Amino acid sequence: MKKAYLIALFVLLFSVTLVSCGGISKDKAVDIALKSIGTSKVYVQKWEVELDKSTSPAVYKVTTWREGKYIISVDSKSGEVVKTDYFPEN
């Protein structure tokens, strides 16, 4: 009986850990970032994405070029666009 409680407790803790680790994928971050600037993967030739863990919460930094350079920061947990920087072409 005691063993069954320990197993149930372990399963519960493991489940909570998995749920709290959830977040969006790199592909989803790219889609969100591009949509925020009014485009999609079909219309941009190049993009780069990296997970920046130096911030809390961590953000995906999506860089793309479309009539200039965009760097869009997307919250890795919620998918919310946190910041957009635009550098026009010279």
Secondary structure as UniProt FT lines:
FT   HELIX           2..20
FT   HELIX           26..36
FT   TURN            37..38
FT   TURN            41..43
FT   STRAND          47..52
FT   TURN            53..54
FT   STRAND          59..65
FT   STRAND          69..75
FT   TURN            76..78
FT   STRAND          81..87
//
